[in-house]
Amino acid sequence: MVTVGVIQFDSVICQPTENIRRLAGFVAAAARQGAQIVVAPEMATTGYFVSDHLDTLAESIPGPTTGALGEIARANNVYIACGLPERADGGFYNSAVLVSPDGHLVGSYRKVHLWADDNRCFVPGQALGLFDTDVGPVALTSCYDLMFPEYIRARVLNGARLVLNCTDWVTPEPQVNMLGWSGRVTSGIASTRAIENRVVVAMANRIGTEGSFTSLGYSCICTQIGAFAALIENGQGVATASVDVSSLGADERLAERAARLGDYRRWETGTGKVVSQP
């Protein structure tokens, strides 16, 4: 069993020092509840819509922000996963880092599936972002990555038992009313990825408003059967839950997929049409 924590908070736009100060308080609160690994939102240290300010906000990894997160992790004896903008190779990445309880950088992940404002300023990542830790194999993901089932499945096929999603699901308010896009829906995505892979999914989302966009909240920790072990619907706060990250049921689920993979691929290409029986 591993105790996981998720942080739901409102980043102050373009104020990394203040955001790190706030994160420190939330991490400490999660640690007091027994958390061993704590997940913060996407771009938590800067705010999300900062494309015009990346020249001053984006950092190398490792860098000052990973150093500050390492100090927080060491002070609370926890792993921390957190999203931040990265500068590397002449470009910018929407990245997430994992730091260890001793304050060291375990690794970083660059968001693969870019969406909306991401496409204006970030380069897509090319790596899975899978890391061995004392609490088991951990996969870092960011927001829109959860929309791609085979991508999450690839993490599980490579051994992940805990999928961490640093996210900022947002919407203009009219879309909530018109389409029903909401935090209840996004938490359902996390739940679905968990049950279809028999893996624990911990998703930390923002709350609050940037410009005309509202962050949806509903941060959650989902068990291997898709149940919500912890859920923060609205407002700032932390939630923790002790979850089983063993491979219970995962091997059987993956074996079922492998046995039918040929059918799935034929159906995807339209070469294996099924005729309905009377």
Secondary structure, DSSP 4 states (H G I P E B T S, - for coil): -EEEEEEE--PPTT-HHHHHHHHHHHHHHHHHTT-SEEE--TTTTT-S--GGGHHHH-B-SSSHHHHHHHHHHHHHT-EEEEEEEEEETTEEEEEEEEE-TTS-EEEEEE-SS--TTHHHH-PPP-S--EEEETTEEEEEEEGGGGG-HHHHHHHHHTT-SEEEEE---EEEHHHHHHH---HHHHHHHHHHHHHHHT-EEEEE--EEEETTEEEE--EEEE-TTS-EEEEE-SSSEEEEEEE--S-TTHHHHHHHHHHHHHHHHHHHHTSSPPPPP-
